[in-house]
Amino acid sequence: MPTLPPGVDEIVHRALEEDLGPAGDVTSASVLRPGDRCRARIEARADGVVAGLLVAERVFHSVDPEVGVHLLVVDGERVAPGQILAGVEGAAGSVLGAERVALNFLTHLSGVATLTRQYVDACEGTDSVILCTRKTLPGLRALERYAVQRGGARLHRAGLFDGVLIKDNHVAVAGGVAEAVRRGRAGAPHTLRVQVEVETLGQLEEALTAGADAVLFDNGDLETVKRALDLVGDRIPLEVSGGITLQTVRELAGAGRLLISVGRITHSAPALDISLEVEPG
């Protein structure tokens, strides 16, 4: 069973506070009677990879610990249209009050996992791997990284605190790739590798000479990436990024051993269509 990252309860609390506000669910309070109960099913309406069922469960239990949530699949599983993902049962006001927030998490995270799996599948049989990036929705990075893992990709650095990645703007301020790498190696904690972003083969040669521990080649076309692989050899990891689509990733992955970072798996993943339907009666 997958384990949720720390801090999920706080994220769920903020989302519920945003939706319920100071007055709570005024529609349910107006329409439902205090003793009304319901049974509902959470159902996939499209093919995909599910992620966020554990988060949805937290949402329901945060609203009412007495709501029963029965998970029928595990985060990371492929699902099909019409497949029942979970059953929910309890006080009707609690179920309906939690419904939208639970589905918001579930559809978004499942969308991230689904798009991630499509990229991972496109690289199957090659030596390349898919990585996520820091291009995440503010406040949701931990959960989106969880969804990326459920989709089968690897994690990049979690933030600015756990890895040195010298970007083009750092290079511009430092006065060049070599000087930026020199400063990074001199100033970074010895436990952190120093990676630098380059945009040309000339900058790549500078980075290698300066002793970079890894290189990110941004916006290189296929032929340039192949030449970059020849220059790097087995010395250090080579990462590539920039405009990599499902239509282009396979050919790129087949060029050699690459780390392929894809921002769109988090910042542009379409939500997976999932609904909650109350059973009549």
Salt bridges, closest charged atoms under 4 A:
ASP9 OD1 - ARG58 NH1 2.88
GLU10 OE2 - ARG14 NH1 3.24
GLU43 OE1 - ARG41 NE 2.92
GLU89 OE2 - ARG39 NH2 3.25
ASP121 OD2 - ARG78 NH2 2.74
GLU144 OE2 - HIS108 NE2 2.70
GLU179 OE2 - ARG182 NH2 2.72
GLU179 OE2 - ARG183 NE 2.97
GLU197 OE2 - LYS167 NZ 3.56
ASP213 OD1 - ARG185 NH1 3.11
GLU223 OE2 - LYS226 NZ 3.69
GLU239 OE1 - HIS156 NE2 2.94
GLU277 OE2 - ARG45 NH2 2.78
